[in-house]
Amino acid sequence: MEVDSKVPPPSANADYMDEDPVHPSTEQQQQQPQEQSDDLFAVALLLDELKHEDVQYRLNAIKNLPVIAKALGPERTRNELLPFLQECIDDEDEVLVVLAEELSKLTGYLGGIEFAYHLLVPLENIAAVEEASVREKAVESLCQLVAVLVQNQVEQFFLPLLKRLSMGEWFTSRTSAAGLYAATYSKVPANVQTELRNTFAQLVRDDSPMVRRAAAKALGAFAGQLSTNDLLGGGLELLQELAQDSQDSVRLLAAEDLVAFGKLFTPDQNRDHLLPIFKALAEDKSWRVRYMVASEYVQIAQAFGQNIVREHFTEPFVNFLDDPEGEVRTAAAGRITGYAQLVDKNVAIERLLPCVRDLVGDENQHARAALAKEVSGLALVVGQVPTMEYLLPTFLQQLTDDFPDVRLNVISSLDDINKAIGIERLSQALLPAIHELSEDKQWRIRLAIIEYIPLLAKQFGAQFFEEKLLDLCMGWLRDKVFSIREAATTNLQRLTQVFGAGWAEEAIIPRVKKMASDDNYLHRMTVIFALTTMADALPANTVRDTVLPTVIELSSDPIPNIRFNVAKSLETMIPLLKQNQAMLELVSSMAKPTLEKLTTDKDGDVRFFAHRALEAAID
């Protein structure tokens, strides 16, 4: 496909604006050919990029297909661009994914919806390639197209495409066909719908497991298009066949279909038709099938209705929590709160809490981590007394778990635990565990605890926090690991935001200021970091009377690293000082003189950072 970028002189070009009844000025006449020349050149460049050996160039060109189509016009887009794109089907998979997506965006550049069917040919070919991600994107675009086609276009152009894909020699085309039935079904008359149901059934019974998997994935959406009679007849039969398939990779997808069918059926129909399928899948010999049922358990239960759940769902769920496979236990543990909300409170206490007590010591660390996320929500379901008896010991044991994710999941859910048992009981149980974790030999564990301290502060209140945890927070400023000291300074800022600047002035600032005379230069440097970080949360008088004088005093420190960090601190605080009218004069009276002194420092790094900060003060 070629685009002619050679534009004749303005005098020879009389047809540029034939469609415009307004006669342009001489200047406009001179500009228009140049603009068109530029547009044609850009289009020619994009078309060249479509053939470029570098995949990034091709991707860029395909992402600009609407630009090319707009410049070419509807007729040339249909007759030249789309056939040209048809030749690009053998490209890299990542290119085809983008091409499949962009083709669906060209419907507005073909001359109207009546020409949208021209896009079907390239998309049909893309839908038959080997790479699954490419086929999925092509199916998505085809579904968008069939939604805008009128009925006669669907029958004339789309149904033959669907039939060709469904009967394709290679399994790839048949897998793509399965995803198109739901979007097509409502667009065709009743006699064609019967044919579509029969053809879809052939895909469910296909010799290739990959095709049956695709049909299983598509069955839920297809079932939503069927009438009640068709659903109870052929639709239910297809679900039963998939649930009994010889391949576990097919059977496990039937679990997802149960949700769709359960929402379409009445409670009695669910009990009569779907409950046997559910029980068979829940007891399947393949752990992958059981895992999928456990993963979808809450959604399946909600679809079936509360009465069926109370009678038939608790026993299988308890079995999942005690399944021989760790993956199944993990999936079930992650749904325990959701399921507890669907059953009576006494059932949750009598049947689920004993399972929680067993799971807390599970050999699978991922199962323990999944449970840790659920303990807090379960506490809100069962209430205070069962939480104290069953869940609080579990909670404390999880805080000392060897797997970091378990500890972090528990700490992140403190708010719900507090709502369930109250701050007094929570603090009595929690403080020893927090102190133990704060001294953990793994610095990442200490870091994680620091990140949750502001949350604890909100729960405990200022007075209790100051008595029980403030010493711990100040101790982190002296940690041997820089990341801990850095996080500790941020923690002080967040605590200031929680309790207010007044509390920080009394409880934190004096203790931080005292560290400025510490013998360890790392501790003195931490003072600079802490005060700089806290400055934007403090009032102007505190910055003037305490923060700046303490930082400036350290500009005379014998350690060069301290001095150039003073310069960096002032560079950070100067914009803050300039934003506040009450602190603006501090720039000239305190910050600039200090920086000017540091520009003459004997250390090159100190001079560098001082000059840089001074420029910020002058701007």
N, C-alpha and C positions, 0 to 999 in steps of 0.2 A: 504494500500500500504506500503510495507516494503522495506527498503534499507539495504543491508548487509554491515556493516562497518568493518567486520572482514576480514582483508586482510592477505593472506598467506605469509609466509616468502619469501624474494626476490628470493631464489633459486627455490621455487616452482611455482613462478609466471612467466611464460614464454610468456604470451600473451598480456602484457600491450602495447607493441609498435608494434603489428603485422603489422599495416598499415605503419610503418616507415621503409624504407629500410636501414637506417643508423644504424649500430650497436653502441649502446651507450657505453660509458666507464663504468668501474666498479663503479665509484663514482656516475655516472648518474643512473646506475641500482639500486643503493641503495636508491637514492633520489626519483625516480619515484614512487615506491610503497608507500612510506611515503606520497608523495604529493596526490596520489590518495586516500589514506586512509583518509587524511585530508578533501579532497573534499567530499568523501562519508559521512564522519561524519557531515560535514556542511549541506549537503543535508538532511541527516536523521534528523538533528536538526530542519531544516526548515519544514520538513514534520510533525514532532511532534508538531511544533508551529501551523500548520494548524488545529490541533485538540485541541489546548490549550483552556482552559476555559476563559482566559483573552483575550478580544477582540483586545487589542493592539498587542499581540503576533500573532494573526491570521492575522491582517492587515500587520504586518511586513513580515510574510511569503508570503502572496499573492503578496506584492510588489516585492518580490524576485523570482517570478515564472520563469522569464527568466533564472535566475541562476540555478534553479532546473532543468529546461528543458534542459539546455546545459549540465549539469552533467549527466542526465539520457540518453541523446541521443534521436534522432528522434523517433525510434520505441517504446521505453519505454514511451516516452512522449505521443504518440498517444494511446498506448494500456493500460497504467497504470495511468499516471498522469491525463489525461483528464477525464477518468471515476471516478477517485478519487475526482476530483474537482466537478464533477456532484453531488456527495453526500453532497457538502457544500452549496447547493442552499438554504437550510432552515436557513441560518445564519442571523446575524444582517444586517440591511439595509446598514449601513456604510461599512460593509465588502463586501456586494454584489456590491456596487458602484465601489469599487476598483477592485474587481474580474472582473467585466464587462469590465473595462478599460484595465486591464492587459492581459486579454485573447486575445485581438486584437493584442498584441505585440508578441504573440507566433508564428506567421506565419513563421518566419525564423528559428524556432526550430523543425519543424515537418517533415523535409526532403524535402522541396520544396513546391512551391505554389500549386502543384497538390494535396497536402494533407491538404490544408487550410480548406477544408470543414469539417474536424473533429471538428473544433471550433464552428460549427453552433449549435450543440446539446445543450451544456451548455448555450450558449447565448440565444437560443430560450426559454429555461426554465426561465432564468433571465428576459427576456423581458415580461414574463407573471405575474411577482410578483405584489403585491399590491402597493408598494411605487413608486410614479411617478419618482423620481430622479433616482432610480435604472433602471427603464424601459428606461428612456431617454438615460442613458449611454449605456445600452445594444443595443438600436437602433443605436446609434452612432457607436458602434463597428461593428454591423452587416453591416452598410452602408460601412464601411472601408473594410470589408471582401468581399462584393459583387463586389467592385471595382477591386479586384485583381483576382477574379475567372474568368475562361474562360467560354465561352458561354455554352458549354455542361454541365459544373459543375453547372452553374446557373440554367439551365433547370432541371438537375437531382436532385440537392440537395436544392437549394435556393428557387425555385418556390414552391415546396411542403411545405417548412417551411412557406413561405409567405401566402399560402392558409390556412394552419392550424391556423396561428395567426389571419387571417382575418375572419375565420369562428369559432373562439374560443367561447366557452360557456360563459366565463367571459369577461366583457368589457375591462379588463386590457390587454389581448392579442390583442384585436381588436384596441385599441388605439396605441399600439406599431406597429401594422401592417401598420397603416396609414403613419408612417414616413419612411417606406422602399420602397414605390412605386417609388419615384423620382429616387433613386439610382439604381433601378432594371430595369426601363423602357427601357433604351437605350441598355441594355445587352441582350435583347430577340428579336426574330423575330416579324414581323408585326402581324401575327395571334395571338401570345401571348400578344402583346401589346393591342389588342382589348379586350382580356379577362381581362387584368389588368385594363383598363379604366372602364369596367363594374363592376369589383369587388370594385374598389375605389369608384365608384358611390354608391354602397351599403353601404359603410362606411359613406358617406355623409348623407345617408337617414336612418342610424341606429336608433334604438329606444332609445339608450342611449345618453343623451346629452354629456357625456364625450367623447364618440367615435366621435360624430359630431364635437366637439371642436378639437379633434386631427386631424380630416380630414381637418378642416378649417385651422389649423396651417400648414398642409402639402400641401395644395392646391397650394400655390404660387410656391413652388419648383417643384411640379408635373406638373404644367402648363408650366413651362419652358422647359419641355421635350417633350411637345406635338407639333404636326405640326399645321400650321395655321388653316387648316380645322377642325381638332379635337378640337382646342382651341375655335374656333367660334361656334362649335357645342356643344359637351358634356361639355367642360371645362367651357364655359360661363354659361351654364345651371346650373352647380353645384354651381358656384358663386352666381347666382341669388337665388338658393334655400337656401344657407347659409345666404344670406343677409335678407331673409324673415323668418328665423327660429323662432320658438316660444320662444326660450331661448335667452335672451340678451347676455349671456356668449358666445354664438355661433355667434350671429350677429356682435358683436364687433370685432371678428377676421376677418370678411369679409373686414373691413377697411384696414387691412394689406395686404390682397389679392388684393385689388384695386391697390396698388403700383406695385405689380408683373405683374398683367394683363395690367396695363397702359403702362408699359415699353415694353410689347410684342405686343400691338396693335398699329395701325396707329392712327394719330389724329382723322380722320373721324370715325374710329371704336370706339375710346374712346368716341366721342360725341354721337354716335348712341347707343352704348351698355352699356358703363360704367357710363356715366353721370347720367342716371336715378337711377342707384343703389347708386351712391354717394349722390344724393339729398335726397333719401329716408333715408339713414343712417345718414345724417347730421340733419335730422328733426325727428330722431327716438324718441319715447316716453321715452326710457330708457336713463338716464344721462350717464350710463356707455358706451353706444354705442357712444353717442355724444362726450364723453371724449376721446375715442379712435380715433375718426375721427379728433378731434382737435389736438391730440398728433401727428398724422401722416399727418397733413394738408400740410405741406411744401413738404413732399415726394410725396404725392398724386398729388399736384399741378404740381410739376416738371414732374411727369410721364404723366400727361394728356396733357401738352403742353401749351405754353403761350397764344395762342388765346382762348382756352377754359377757362383758368384762368381769363383772362380779362373780359370775358362775364358772367361767371357763378360762380366764386369763392368768390368774395368780399362780397356779401350779406350774405352768410352762415357764413363767418369768422366774420363779424361784429356781427352777431347774437350770435356766440360763446362768443365773448367778453362781451356780455350783457346777457349771459345765467343765468337762475335762480340758477343753481348749481355752487357753488364756485370752485369745482374741474374742471369743464369745463372751467370756466373763467381763472383759473390758467394755464391750458394746452394751451389755446389760447394765453394768455399773453406771455407765453414763446416762442411762434412762431411768434410774431408780426414782428420782424425784418426780419426773414427769408421770411415771406410772402410779406413784403413791398419791398423786392428786386425783387420780381417776377411781380410786377404791376407797372404801370406808376407812376411817382413822384407825379403828381397832385391827383391821387387816394389815395396815401398814406397820403397826406396832408389833403384832404377833408374828407376822410372816416375813416382813422385810428387814426389820431391825436386827434380828438374829443373823441374817445373811450379811448385813453391814459389819457386824462384829467379826464375822469370819473373814470377810474380804479385806479388812484392814491389815491383815498379816499375809495376804495373798503373795505367792511366789512371783507373780507377774507384776513388775513395777508399773506397767501401763494401766493395769486394772486398778492398782492402788491409787494412781494419779487420777484416773477417771472418777473413782469414788470420792476422792478429796474434793473435787469440784461440786459434788452433789450433797455433801454432808450438811452444808448450811441451809440449802433449800429444803432438805428433808426435816431439819429442825423446825422450820416454820410450819410444816405440815403436821407433825406429830405433837408439837407443843412442849411446854417447859419440863414437865416431870419425865417423860420418856427421853427427852434430850439430855437431861442430867444423868439419867441412869445408863443410857446406851451410847448416845452420841458424843457426850463430852469426853469420856475416856477414849473413844475413837479419835476424836479431835486432837487430844494431847498426844496420843501415840503417833498420829500422822505428822505432828510437828517435829518429831524426832526421827522420821523416816530417813533411810539412807538415800533415797531417790529425791533429788532437789525439786522436781516438778510436784511431788506430793506436798512438800512443805509450802511451796509457793501457792499452790492451789488452795490450801487451807487458809493461809494468811490473807489471801485476796478476797475471801468470803467472810471476813470477820463481822461485817456489818449485819448480815443476816443472823449469825450466831448471837450477836448482841441483842437483836430484836427478840430472839427466842428465849434467852435465859437471863438477860439483864447484865449490866456492866459490872456489878459487884462480883457475881459468880464468874463471869468471863475473865475478869482481871486476876482473880485468885488462881484460876487454872492456867492462865496464859502467861503471866509474868515470868515464872520460872523457865518456861520453854523459850521465851524470847531472850532472856539472859543467856541461856545455854547456846542458842543459835547465834547470838551476837558475838560469841567467842569461838565460833566454829573455825577449824583450821583451814577450811576452804574459803578463800576471800570472796568468792562469788556468792556464797551463802550469806556472808555478812552483808554484802552489797544488796542482796535481795531484801534482807530484813530492813535495811536503811530505807529502801524505797517504799516500804509499807508503814513506816513510822508515822507520817502525817495522818494516815487513815486511823491508826491507833490513837493518835492525839485527839482526833474528832470524837472518838468513842469515850475516851477516858476523862476529858476535860483538863483545863490548865493546871489546877492545883494538884490533882492526882498525878498527872503526867510529870510535873516538876519534881514531885517527891519520889517517883518510882523509876522514871526513864530518862530524865534530863542528863544525869551523870553518864549514862550510857551514850547518849548522843554527843556529849562533849568529849568523851573518851575516843570516839571514832576520829576526831580531828587529829589524834596522835597515832593513828594506825600506821603500820609499816608500809602498807600498800597505798600508792598514790590514788588509785581509783576509789578506794574507800574514803580517803581524806577529801577528795573532790566531791564525792557523793554526800559526805557529811556536811560540807558547806552549803550545797543545794538544799539539803534537809533542813538546815537552820532557816534558810529563806522561806521554805514552805511552812515551817512551824510558825514563823512570824506572820505569815498570811492567815494561818489558822487561828492563832491566839491574839493577834494584834501587835502593833508596834510598841504599845505601852508595856506589854508583857516581855517583849524581846529586850527593851531597854533595861528592865530590871533583872531578868533571868539569864540572858545570853550575852549581851554586850560586855558587861564587866568581866565575865569569865574569858571571853575571847580576847579582850584587851590585855588581860593579865598574861596571856600566852606570848605577847609581843616581846617579853623579856626572857623567854625560855632559852635555855642554853642550846637546844637543838635547832639549827637553822631551818630545818624542814617544818618545824612547828611554827616558827616565826613567819615562814612563807605562807603557811596555811592561814594565818591571821589575815594576811593581805587578801587571799582568795575569799575567805569567809565574809569579811567586811565589804568587799567589792560586790559580792553576790547579793548580800542583804541590803545594799544601799537603796535600791529602788523600792524596797518595802518599808523604809524608815522615813520618819518626818524630817523636815529640813533642819530643825535645831539639833537633832541627833547626828545627822551627817556633818553639820558644822562643828559641833562641840566634841564629838567622839570619833566618828569614822575617819574624816579627813586628817585630823591631828595624829591619830594612831598610824595611819598609812604613811603620812609625811615624815613622821619620826623615824620610820624604818628606812627612809631614803639615805640615812647616814650609817646604815648597817655595814659591817666590814665585808660581808659576803656579796659579791657582784650579782649573783642570782637574785638576791633579795632586792637590790637596788633597781635592777631592770624590771622586776615584777612590780615595783612601786610605780615606775613609769607606765607600764602596761595597765595597771589599775587606774591611774589617773586618766589615761586615754579612754578607758571604758566609762569612767564616771563623769567626764566633762560633758558629753551629750546629755546625760541625765541632769547635771547641774544647770545646763542652758535651758532645759525645758521648764524648769521651775523658777519663776521670777524671784522667789524668796532665796534661792541658792545661786542665782546668776553671778552675784558679786564674788562668790567664793572662787570662781575661775581665775579672776585677776588677782585676788588677794592671797590665795593659798596655793592653787594648783600651778599657775604659771611660774611663780618664783621657784618652786621646787623643781620643776622641769628645766628651767634655765640653769639651775645649779647642776643638774644631772647631765646637761649637755657638755659640761666641761669635765666629766668624770674621766678617770684614767683608763677605765675599761671600755673597750670598743662597743660591746653589746649594749652596755648601759647608755652610751651616747646615742647609739642608733635608735633605741626605743624611746629615749627622751626627745630626740628631734621629731620622731614620728608623732608622739603625743602632743608636742608643742604645736605642730601643724594643725592638729584637731582643735587646740585651744584658740588658735588665731582665726580659723575659718568661721 
